[in-house]
Amino acid sequence: MTAELVRGQNHPLPDTRLEIRVSAGHPVLAGATLGDEQGRVPGAEWIAHPGAPSLHGVAVPGEAAAEHRLTVDLEAVPGAVHRVSVLLALPGARGAAGAARFGAVAAPHVVVAGHDGSEIASYTITGLDSESAVVALELYRRQGAWKVRAMGQGYDGGLAALLGDQGLERPADLAAAILETVAPGPAPVAAPPQRVPEAERVRHTAPVTSADAAAGPPAPVTPSPVTPAPVTPTPVAGTGAPVTGAPVTGGPTPATGTPAPAPSGAAPSGGPIDYSHPRRRAATPAPASEPRQAPPAPVAGDASGWSMDERLYNQVWGMFEDLARTAAAYRSACEFAESRLDRELDETLSDYRSRVGGANDSARAAARARHDELVERAQAVLDRDLAQLAAESAVVEPALPAAFARWDNPVWHAYRVPAEEPMAVRLGDLHLPERSELRIPMLVRLPLERGLWVDSGRGRSEAAGLLDEVELRRLALDSAVAHTARLLAAHPAGQFAVHVVDAAGAGAAALAPLVESGVLAAPPARGAAGVSAVLEQLTERVDLLQMALRGGAADALPPGLDGARQLLLVHDFPHGFDDRAVTRLRYLADEGPSVGVHLLMVADRQDASAYGPLLDPLWRSLLRLTPVPDDHLADPWVGHAWSYEPPILPPGSAVLRQVLAQVAGARR
C-alpha cells in the first residue's frame, strides 16, 4: 500500500535502489543535492543537474520536462552523505511555456518507487505560491536505515535561494549556470476546456493523505517545526532544516493552462466518483518473497560525531526533530481530514439531487467513513513512530554522560569533575501532548548564549494553579539551585564562579547546599548595599573584558582578574533593586554572555510590573524556565508548544550535595 504523504511526514524505505517519478504538468528542472547530516552541501560537485546528470549513485534527467524519472542507489552514495534532497525549479519565462512561480501551474506530484516498480510513497506539493524552486523530497539516513521525508520547502528567490540555504558559495552564479543547461520544449497546445461538475473537480484536485507522520526535527515544521523545527528556537538548538509553508489543510490545488480531463471513473451525471489520484498509476504489489524490513534496533550513539558525547548530543536532537515532525504530520493529517469532511458535507447539502431518496444520508455517511479512515491511518502511523522513538529513548537515556543525564541516572554516583567542558548541559525535558510520557532531553549548548529565568509566577500551568504562592516560589528557587549545581558540575575545577543575590535573605534554606559546600565565590549578598556591590563588580568585569577584546589587547587585562566564567543567581527580584541596580542588571543580561558573565533570575514578572515596559527587554533576553510543567516553549519550526519539565531531584536523594562536594574538593 502506497503511503500518501503530507508536508513534514516521513516513511521508511524498504529498498535502497529507488526510482523517483515527477509529474508536474509543466516543464520543470529536476535535480538532487548530496548533503551532510545538517543538510549542507560541500560544493557544486555534489549537485546532480541536467548539466551533470550522474553523481555518486544519483542520476537525473538532462532536460526540463513535465515528466521526470530520477534513479537513486543509496548504497552507492558516499558514507559522509546523510541527506539526498530532490529539487525542482522552473526554468524561467521562456516563450509560451515559461512560468515564474509554482502557484501559477499545477501542483507537482512525486512518487518514490522501488527497483521493482512498486510504489513506496507519494507526495503532492501543494501550498506553493510565489516560489519558483522547491525541495520536494529528502532521503535521509537515520539509525543506519534510510527514510523519505515530504519537504515541500519552497523558495521565493528561486534556485539561487535554495542552493544558498544548503550552504553553497556563490549560489546565484551556480543557479544561473544550471538553468542555462536546460531548454524547455515548445509550449503545449491547450485542448478545449471540458466542463466538469464543480463537486467532482474539487474532489479530484484535493490532496489525499494517509498521514505517515514524522516529526522532526521541526516546521517545526517548521512550522515548519517545524521546523521542526526546529526544533533552535526558542530554547531548542535543533539541527534539522526548518520546513517552510503552512501544513496541508485540504482544498483545491490552483492550476492554469491545459485543463485536466475528467477522471475516467467519474460518471457524467451524478454517478459514482473515482477518488484515486488523477496522476497515479496502479501500484505493482511487492513480491511475497521480499517482506518489508522491520525497523532497526535502536543503538545509543548512532549519529555522526567525533566523540561519543557528540554522537549522543546529535542523536538526542535527531529524536527531537523526529518527534516534532511526526506530531506535525499527524496534526496536519487530522486537519486535512476535518477540512475535507466539511467540504464534502457542504457539497452534499448544496447538491439538490441528493436531497431525495436518502442519497443525502448515504453521502454524509460515506464522507464520515472516509474521514474516520484517514484519522485511523494517521493514528496508526503516529503510534508506530512514537513506539520507535520510545524504544530509542530507552537505550539512549542510560548511556548519557552526567552533563546530559537526569538527576536519577546512576552516572551521577560515579561523578568526577571533568577536565574539559562538555558540549551542552541538560536543563530539563520536553514533550508533546500526543504522548506526554515520551520525554526528549532539553540540551542547551555551552557556553550559554543567553541568561536563564526561572519563573516563580503562575503562568498558564495547571500545576502552578494548584500551588500556593509560597510553595511555588520555593520550588522556583530549588529549581534554580539544581540548575546552578549542574552548571558547576559541567565545568572543570576553578573555571566557573557563582555569585548569589538574596536581598531579603528569604532563600537561605534553599541556598544552603551551595553555601555549606563552599562552592560560592562569596556569601549571598544581602540588602540594597550588597546588591549594588555585586552588580558593580560584575559590570566592571564586563566593561574590562569587552574593551580588551574589542581593542585586541587581551594581554593588558589586570593580572589578578579571574578568568573563570561567572554566574549571578538573583533571587526575589526586584526586592533590594533601585533604578541604578536595574539598569546594571539589564546591562549584564545584554552584554555579559559575550564575555562569560551569565545571569540566572528567579522572579515573577508581575512583581516587577511597577517598572512598566522598562523591563520587557530583560525578560525577552532570557530563556524562561518553570519550576512546574508548562507548555510555554514555543517552536517556530513546526508551530508546536512544547511542554517543559523541570529537572527534579529524587525525593530524599543526597546526589546534589555529593556533586557539590566533589566540585568544592576539586577547587581545593
Secondary structure, 3 states (H helix, E strand, C coil): CCEEECCCCEEECCCCEEEEEEEEEEEEEEEEEEECCCCCCCCHHHEEECCECEECCEECCCCCEEEEEEEEEHHHCCCCCCEEEEEEECCCCCHHHCCCCHHHCCCCEEEEEECCCCEEEEEECCCCCCCCEEEEEEEEEECCEEEEEEEEEEECCHHHHHHHHCCCCCHHHHHHHHHCCCCCCCCCCCCCCCCCCHHHHHHHHCCCCCCCCCCCCCCCCCCCCECCECCCCCCCCCCCCCCCCCCCCCCCCCCCCCCCCCCCCCCCCCCCCCCCCCCCCCCCCCCCCCCCCCCCCCCCCCCCCCCHHHHHHHHHHHHHHHHHHHHHHHHHHHHHHHHHHHHHHHHHHHCHHHHCCCHHHHHHHHHHHHHHHHHHHHHHHHHHHHHHHHHHHHHHHHHCCHHHCCCCCHHHHHCCCCCCCCCEEEEEEEECHHHCCCCEEEEEECCCCCCEEEECCCCCCHHHHCCCHHHHHHHHHHHHHHHHHHHHHHCCCCCEEEEEEECCCCCHHHHHHHHHHCCECCCCECHHHHHHHHHHHHHHHHHHHHHHHHHCCHHHCCCCCCCCEEEEEEEEECCCCCHHHHHHHHHHHHHCHHHCEEEEEEECHHHHHHHHHHHHHHHHCCEEECCCCEEEEECCCCCCEEEEECCCCCCCCCHHHHHHHHHHHHHC
